[in-house]
Amino acid sequence: MNNAMLNKLGISDEVISLGEEVLSQLEERFKKIDETAEYNQAKVLFAMQKNRVSAECLSGTTGYGHDDKGRDTLERVYADVFNTEAALVRPALTCGTHALATALSANLLPGDELLSPVGKPYDTLEEVIGIRESRCSLKEYGVSYRQVDLLPDGSFDYENIAKAINEKTKLVTIQRSKGYQMRPSFSVGQIGELIRFIKGIKPGLIVMVDNCYGEFTEKEEPSDAGADMIVGSLIKNPGGGLAPTGGYIAGKKELIDRCHYRLTAPGIGQDVGASLSVMINLYQGFFLSPTVTAGALKGAIFAANLYEKLGFKCVPDSKESRHDIIQSVELGSKEKMEAFCLGIQQAAPIDSFATPVPYPIPGYNDEVIMAAGAFIQGSSIELSADGPIREPYAIYFQGGLTWQHAKIGILMSIQKLYEQNLLGERSDEKK
Ligand SMILES: *Cc1c(COP(=O)(O)O)cnc(C)c1O
């Protein structure tokens, strides 16, 4: 093994060999990930061919964007890949939170109740819902909210979910990925089971899944398992690292039509919205997404195996199956979070010379530290790490446009912990 080039990046022989040792155990798992990627690659390719994506689709429109063939075709490609009747895929959806807020506010009316049967939703949704007071929250518009926490072992509390569903309950939101929590992420199979249970109690309920970070990690999506809407961000998995901005909502046509009305204006809906010059990036990014996601998954598994070996608690752990690209590592202190992030930052292609420091971010309650030297600002399908500065001082690591880059980033994070003497005894060396 020639380490010279990795040494040049600042990674020591000791860290490299630790990595190689771990990697030698992961062949079988990586093979399964490649199989999923191949399946999803074929799925996306088929949808693009079926919808006759042409060179014309790649050039955008300006102004009102009437008759934007590229935009309309891309929405049909998304709908086919996600096995839904319709989709809304727009650069005008500014982020995942915006896409989720659009899907919720389009389909909840005053007097309706929103239910989360999987505990607290993602931090930024607290203000959308009104769990934390905010202007223009759903709460301000007269939409109430109810939540059923997961059981201590991370499973669904079916008994209390059944009790929570009442005549007002209109929409159920299920977050697939753990977000900034230490609970497990849910598989499509588990989500399908929960949806069947909920619809068994009240068949007319709308089920929305926050699909952020979950796309293409499995062969099926929550929409294959009964979700009425799935929602995500294009600067995560489905943008493939190339989409410069945007979000998507895919699902039943009557629900998606309302989302179009909410995003633009009542009566106008999906017929407007200039796609400017981003279409080529949205198509190419979606096309690359299955393999980019596979690389990120390999990185996450590699990180869990390495950090567990070093004695840290990882969620998911080194052996668990994967349903999103997020890897959290309980580092236990702010110092270690800073060292980890410094390693990720120094492994970046852009802004590698910067030092990440914790700071307050709109929408989040605690200070957050973020490491990202990304081509697309804030893109977390690219190599990145972040976490709120609070107990248990867990860092959330994700992305890497290629597996090789993810690997380098993880080795760098260990290098920094090592250099700052923040690594205790290795657990496998304990007597
Ligand atoms: C990223 C994310 C969101 C939305 O975040 P944005 O930063 O607004 O794109 C929502 N839910 C989950 C689970 C996420 O991971």
The ligand as a MOL file (V3000), in Angstrom:
LIG
                    3D

  0  0  0     0  0            999 V3000
M  V30 BEGIN CTAB
M  V30 COUNTS 15 15 0 0 0
M  V30 BEGIN ATOM
M  V30 1 C -32.1910 18.1470 6.3980 0
M  V30 2 C -33.4570 17.7180 6.9550 0
M  V30 3 C -34.6010 18.4990 6.8610 0
M  V30 4 C -34.6630 19.8220 6.1810 0
M  V30 5 O -33.5480 20.5750 6.3130 0
M  V30 6 P -33.1080 21.7820 5.3940 0
M  V30 7 O -31.8410 22.1570 6.0330 0
M  V30 8 O -34.1600 22.8150 5.4940 0
M  V30 9 O -32.9380 21.3130 3.9910 0
M  V30 10 C -35.7540 18.0020 7.4030 0
M  V30 11 N -35.7940 16.7940 7.9750 0
M  V30 12 C -34.7100 16.0070 8.0710 0
M  V30 13 C -34.8180 14.6690 8.7090 0
M  V30 14 C -33.5140 16.4390 7.5530 0
M  V30 15 O -32.4540 15.6580 7.6290 0
M  V30 END ATOM
M  V30 BEGIN BOND
M  V30 1 1 1 2
M  V30 2 1 2 3
M  V30 3 2 2 14
M  V30 4 1 3 4
M  V30 5 2 3 10
M  V30 6 1 4 5
M  V30 7 1 5 6
M  V30 8 2 6 7
M  V30 9 1 6 8
M  V30 10 1 6 9
M  V30 11 1 10 11
M  V30 12 2 11 12
M  V30 13 1 12 13
M  V30 14 1 12 14
M  V30 15 1 14 15
M  V30 END BOND
M  V30 END CTAB
M  END
